[in-house]
Amino acid sequence: MSELTIALPKGSLYEPSASALAAIGIETPSDPGRRLTMTSSDGSAELLLLRPTDVPAYVEFGAADCGIVGKDTLWESDRSVSEAVDLQFGACRLVVAARRSDRYHEGARYPTFLRVATKFKRMATQYFSERDIACEIIALHGSVELAPLVGLADAIVDLVATGSTLREHDMVVVDEIAVSTARFVLNPVAYRSKYAILSSLCERLQRSVAS
C-alpha cells in the first residue's frame, strides 16, 4: 500500500506538477490519459487526478494527504488546507482590466455604478471594498473579456499570464491585485500523523525549488 495519497490537478498544471514530483524521486506518467488514479513508479504514492478546483476539498477531507493547486484556486476556496511550499510555476497575475478607450488605467474615474465581471468574486469584492469603491460584482464562468465589450460590465477581474488576450480585445491592465503560483498543500491531520514522510517531502520540494 502506498505511503501517501497526492492530489494532482489536471490541465495546464499537471505537467509541471509531475516534473516537480519527478525532481524529488516520485515518478509519474507524462501523459495520464483519462485515468482518475494511478500509482507512482516507485509505489510510494497513490495519485488522484482531479479538476483543479476539487483539489482543496480532497485534501481538506483527508481523501488525499497532500496536493498541488494554484494559489488562484485557494483564493476563492473556503477549504481548510495548509500551504507548505510555493512551487513557483504556473505564474499568473490577478488584475483589474478594462477597455483602453475608457482610460481607467490613465486615472479616469470609474462610473458611480461600477459593474465588474469576474470568476473571482471573493477577491474582487475584497479589492474594491478595501478601496471603498462601490460596485456590483457579476459572477461569470466563461470568457469575462467579452463583458466590457458588449456593455455588461465596466471592468473585469481576471487572471493574465502574457496579456495577449487583453491586447486582442484592446483592453489594458488597470491594477494588479495579486500573483498566483502553484502551491503544495497539506491536510493538517495527515501532517501530524505522517509527519516524518510529509515534512521530508516538503523539505525536498523546497530544496528543489531553490536549486
Buried (B, 14 or more C-beta within 10 A) or exposed (E): EBEBBBBBBBEEBBEBBBBBBBBBEBEBEEEBEEEEEBEBEEEBBBBBBBEBBBBBBBBBEEBBBBBBBBBBBBBBBEBEBBEBBBBEBBEBBBBBBBBBEBEBBEEEEBEEEBBBBBBBBEBBBEBBEEEEEEBEBBEBEEEBBBBBEEEBBBBBBBBBEEBEBBEEBEBBBBBEBBEBBBBBBBBEEBBEEBEEBBEEBBEBBBEBBEE
